[in-house]
Amino acid sequence: MATQYSRVLELAKVQCRIFSLNFNPEKLRLGNKILRQRLRGPSLSAWYPKKTVSFRDLQATYKPLGLTMFDEGEDDREEAIQIAKLRGKGRPKKKRTAAESRSAKKKK
């Protein structure tokens, strides 16, 4: 009986070598099912549109040549930030030390 089991194991080993499979007689969980699956990366990247050239890319390209460009959208954004700061609605200043933070003031 033992010789038959060893022959079956030998047959399984040869079969795995021929068909490029992993020989796993102990039936351990090795993750081969996941590793055999088709890669999802190419199909996921194809779902999203290709990145187009932005205004900042153009600015970076022409900056070494000494050419300056005017970005109207960026200028409008900076102007809106300045108006918000004048109204007191701007971003709060960053705290440089622990003593300036609110949590340190509460502990005193």
C-alpha positions in Angstrom: 0.0 0.0 0.0 2.8 2.4 0.9 4.5 1.8 -2.5 1.3 2.8 -4.3 1.1 6.1 -2.4 4.7 6.9 -3.1 4.1 6.2 -6.8 1.1 8.5 -6.8 3.3 11.2 -5.2 6.0 10.7 -7.9 3.3 10.9 -10.6 1.9 14.1 -9.1 5.5 15.6 -8.9 6.1 14.8 -12.5 2.7 16.1 -13.5 3.4 19.4 -11.7 6.8 19.8 -13.4 5.3 19.2 -16.8 2.3 21.6 -16.4 4.3 24.3 -14.4 2.3 23.8 -11.2 3.5 23.9 -7.6 3.9 20.5 -6.0 2.0 20.7 -2.7 1.4 17.2 -1.2 0.6 18.7 2.3 -2.1 20.8 0.8 -0.8 24.0 2.4 -2.4 27.4 1.6 0.2 29.0 -0.6 -1.9 31.6 -2.5 -1.4 30.0 -5.9 -5.0 30.7 -6.8 -4.4 34.4 -6.5 -1.0 34.4 -8.1 -2.4 32.6 -11.2 -5.1 35.2 -11.8 -4.7 37.8 -14.5 -3.1 41.1 -13.5 -5.6 43.9 -12.8 -3.2 46.8 -13.2 -3.4 47.3 -17.0 -7.2 47.2 -17.0 -7.5 49.5 -14.0 -5.1 52.1 -15.6 -7.0 51.9 -18.9 -10.2 52.9 -17.1 -8.9 56.4 -16.2 -8.3 58.9 -19.0 -4.8 59.8 -20.1 -3.2 62.8 -18.4 -3.2 65.8 -20.6 -0.7 68.7 -20.6 -1.6 71.2 -18.0 -0.7 74.9 -17.8 1.9 74.3 -15.2 3.6 71.8 -17.5 3.9 74.5 -20.2 5.2 77.0 -17.7 7.9 74.6 -16.5 8.8 73.9 -20.2 9.3 77.5 -21.2 10.8 78.8 -17.9 14.4 77.9 -18.8 14.0 79.9 -22.0 13.2 83.0 -20.0 9.6 83.2 -21.2 6.9 84.0 -18.7 3.3 83.0 -19.0 0.2 84.5 -17.3 -2.2 82.0 -15.7 -5.5 83.8 -15.3 -7.0 81.0 -13.2 -4.1 81.0 -10.7 -4.3 84.8 -10.6 -8.0 84.7 -9.8 -7.4 82.1 -7.1 -4.7 84.2 -5.4 -7.0 87.3 -5.6 -9.8 85.3 -3.9 -7.5 84.2 -1.1 -6.4 87.9 -0.5 -10.0 89.0 -0.3 -10.9 86.2 2.1 -7.9 87.2 4.3 -9.1 90.8 4.4 -12.5 89.6 5.5 -10.9 87.5 8.2 -11.9 84.2 6.5 -8.4 83.1 5.6 -6.4 80.1 6.7 -5.1 80.3 10.2 -1.4 80.7 10.8 0.7 77.6 11.5 1.9 77.3 15.1 5.7 77.2 15.2 6.2 76.0 18.8 4.2 73.8 21.2 3.6 76.8 23.4 1.6 78.5 20.6 -0.7 75.5 20.1 -4.2 75.4 21.6 -3.7 72.0 23.3 -0.7 73.4 25.2 -2.7 76.4 26.4 -5.5 74.2 27.7 -3.1 72.2 29.8 -2.0 75.2 31.8 
